[in-house]
Amino acid sequence: MGKPKKEGFLREDFGEAIYQNFDLETKQSRTIKFLEFMIYFVGFLGALLALPQAYRIWFAGEVIGSLYSWIALAAFTPFWILYGILNRKFSLAMTYVVWLVVALLVIVGIYVN
């Protein structure tokens, strides 16, 4: 007979190896904290790297890239935001909030210009 499961927490969902390496129920390990930081950093950096495209659309009048791609990104992003909020993954939610703002800047800029 295996270890008893705590109510509301399924070990098999996370994989036994991950569960043994990181004590997910009591505290965050250094690795988890580092990954949380990197999610913020990479997410915001990615959105910042898209800002030059928004700048060129708004201030130089150069429409570059696919409007449909940006519309798709803006349409799907709220699902990631909601997922992050409901699962208490606020770094994920905040990353996609920034991406949504950038996508909307690009979309509106294309229509204005």
Secondary structure by P-SEA (a helix, b strand, c coil): cccccccccccccccaaaaaaccccccccaaaaaaaaaaaaaaaaaaaaaaaaaaaacccccccccaaaaaaaaaaaaaaaaaaaaacaaaaaaaaaaaaaaaaaaaaaaaac
